[in-house]
Structure formats: C-alpha cells, structure tokens
Amino acid sequence: MTARILDGRATSAAMLDRVREEVAEFSREHGRVPVLATVLVGDDPASHTYVRMKANRCAKVGMESRRVELDAGISTETLVKTIRELSADPAVDGILLQHPVPGHIDERAAFEAIDPAKDVDGVTRTSFARMAFDEGGFASATPGGIMALLDAYEIPLSGKHAVVVGRSPILGKPVGMLLLARDATVTYCHSRTRDLARHVAQADVVVAAVGRPELIRGEWIKPGAVVVDAGYADNRGDVEYEAAAERASFITPVPGGVGPMTIATLLAQTVRAAREGTEK
Ligand SMILES: Nc1nc2c(c(=O)[nH]1)N[C@@H](CN(C=O)c1ccc(C(=O)N[C@@H](CCC(=O)O)C(=O)O)cc1)CN2
C-alpha cells in the first residue's frame, strides 16, 4: 500500500480562504478587522520564524497582528503583567504566547494570564477543561488543526483505536481528548511507555507528537493505519516517513502536513473570538 497524503498546505489554504471571507464580513459589520497579539520571549530562531509566519498569514487574510517581543531575561511577573494588559485591551481579540519560553519563566502562569475569551491558541486551563467537557471552548491550535485535517479527508474515527505518542499540555493531551470526543479509543504513550512499538502496531490512527525525529519506525505501522505526524523539530517529523507511507492508508508529510493547519486554526479561532467578543 502507498499512503494518500493528508495535504495540510491545500487544506489550510481552503480554510484560510474561508477565514478571509469572515474577516471581510466582520470588518463590514464592525468597521475594524480582528486583531491577534503575538508574544515572543527571547531569541530562539525557530520561534521567531513561527511568529513571523503567523503575522504573514494574518496579513494575507486581512487580519491585523500586533507583535510583542520581550527580552529573554524578563521575569515571569513582567510577562504576566504584559499578557494581562493585552487581555484587558478591547482592541485585541486573540492572544498567543509562543512556546517555549526561557527556562526561568513559569510558562503555566504566563498562559493563565490570557483571558480565556481571547485564548485562540487554546492553552489555558479553562480552554482545556472546555475541550475535555466538549463545551465548545477554543481548541489547542495543533490538535484543532489535526482534527480539521482528518475531517477534510473524511477519515472515520468512531470506534477506531488511536495511539497518541506524547503527552504535552498543548499537543498530546488535548489531541487525545478531541479524538475521545469523536468516539475513538485512545491510548497515550510517552517516555516511560514500555514497548512503544507494540502499542503503535495496534493503532488504526497514530498521532506522533513527541518532537523526536523518526522515533516512530515505519515497520511499526499497522497496514492501512492513518499516520499523523505533528513533529516539527528542525522541520523533521517524528515518523520515519518513507517506510511508514508504504504501509499507511493516509499520512501527513513534514513539512506540509500538520504545521500549516496549526496556523490556519489559530486564525480561524481569532475571527471567532472577535465575533464572540462583540456579542457580549
Ligand atoms: N503557543 C504555541 N507555541 C507553539 C505551537 C503552538 O501551536 N502554540 N506550536 C509549535 C510551533 N508552531 C507554532 O507555533 C509551528 C510549527 C511549524 C509550523 C509550520 O507550518 N511548519 C511548516 C514548515 C515551516 C516552514 O515552512 O518554514 C510545515 O510544517 O509545513 C507552524 C507552526 C511550537 N510552539
């Protein structure tokens, strides 16, 4: 079997076309465009690239982005204060704090300073709980993007065994919850899992979200499985792509799979936040 590609570039482009229309409609109705504030701490080149990509995509759909760049040495208190100010600013609709922040900063405290109504990246406890209870909060951007990609290809999930490799709060954990909400049977694997290969080999759907290039060997993939690779370290996936593609029915490439869907989801959720903000 040779897998069909789950094309995140094409799917996200279609999503962004819809976002562009929604932005135009919002602008006609409210006389302004939605605003996404991005907060970046420090000099990590990859993080700078991702924030720049987000700002570029905002411009392409007619949305405004406001970039806040902070010195690597700032304290948690200063970061929290900056984010609280953005949360209180009526001109800002959505807030994104680029992960990771430098090690001395309490990232959780910084995430929690985001008003849940503006948490378009789905990183707060409130968003997580709303996701877990299926109460319509903002999804974490990458998990939301993964679900949108699976839906675009009409991949059935109900009753399927999904194995999520990784348990980070903004990726592995929430994607498992979203799969569970769609009636998949979910197994989480992580760094202490014994015999990862055995678990992966049982999966109808594999979501690789560990950030360790090619950790998942192609020969582990069950023939016909759907493989979603959310790895992005150095633009390399967590899955041994060529070998996995020989066995899978569908597979995401890296680049061109999950990454573009992450940004499209972030922007879609920003327009939604802007709309919901005006309904209050
Ligand atoms: N606050 C957040 N921080 C981080 C997130 C996140 O969702 N929220 N995810 C990652 C990084 N990330 C977004 O921030 C991200 C990574 C990769 C891509 C992407 O589209 N990659 C392209 C390839 C890159 C290129 O074209 O140069 C691809 O896969 O095709 C988007 C977003 C960690 N931090």
The ligand as an ORCA input file, in Angstrom:
! r2SCAN-3c Opt
* xyz 0 1
  N       1.915     28.891     21.598
  C       2.275     27.917     20.739
  N       3.562     27.603     20.638
  C       3.914     26.606     19.782
  C       2.952     25.953     18.987
  C       1.617     26.319     19.137
  O       0.690     25.750     18.492
  N       1.309     27.312     20.018
  N       3.359     25.005     18.048
  C       4.758     24.832     17.763
  C       5.359     25.645     16.686
  N       4.437     26.199     15.691
  C       3.641     27.221     16.061
  O       3.878     27.962     16.963
  C       4.500     25.827     14.337
  C       5.448     24.953     13.863
  C       5.524     24.663     12.497
  C       4.641     25.248     11.613
  C       4.689     25.016     10.164
  O       3.764     25.398      9.447
  N       5.744     24.421      9.651
  C       5.862     24.244      8.228
  C       7.305     24.257      7.832
  C       7.999     25.531      8.199
  C       8.263     26.430      7.049
  O       7.503     26.430      6.065
  O       9.221     27.184      7.148
  C       5.225     22.921      7.843
  O       5.097     22.018      8.693
  O       4.858     22.799      6.693
  C       3.674     26.097     12.095
  C       3.611     26.391     13.438
  C       5.597     25.137     18.979
  N       5.201     26.270     19.658
*
